[in-house]
Amino acid sequence: MNPRRANSRGRVILQPAGGPEAADHYAKTIRSPIRLSSILRFLDDRDADQLAARYPTGWTRVWGVTPGVSGVNRGKWLQFAEGDQVLFCGQGKVLASACLRYRLRNRELALHLWGADKEGATWEYTYFVGELRDQNISYGQLAAVLGYAPDFVVLGVNILDDDKSAALLDKFDLADD
């Protein structure tokens, strides 16, 4: 796990979750938490211990991204850190937010949870989040705060820089869990 950055509030991750496949994954492993015990066989002892410490109730929420073309998503995922705020986006708005608690690369876990896409890739760059907070922030509102064009749409996973993250955290109720 990356150490906490100088910005103690973390960064903001824009995570699309609105397409048909993503919406299914969102319903299955974010909207509905999963039992840690149901995935233990896919984890090494270190990861199992770390997750047990972060999720003492035995329930967790998990998301993943594919490597992406030329590893673009992998590069973004490598920047994710504990404490980052994840904004799950779809249908023209931020649906919910959650605080990132842990990340790990695990192809077998991803295949178990979500299968593979039509190209055979899976969402092996996984991350685990805390409590889900419902949101209703339009893409237009995001664009205004971020200085983007009014027709801005969240199309791919993206981690915002410290300044853009701070602007969103200051404007909207994205408190840590």
PyMOL commands that set and color helices and strands:
alter all, ss='L'
color gray80, all
select helices_A, chain A and resi 20-31+36-38+40-42+45-54+69-77+107-114+139-146+162-171
alter helices_A, ss='H'
color red, helices_A
select strands_A, chain A and resi 12-16+34-35+59-65+85-90+93-105+125-129+133-138+158-159
alter strands_A, ss='S'
color yellow, strands_A
deselect
rebuild
show_as cartoon
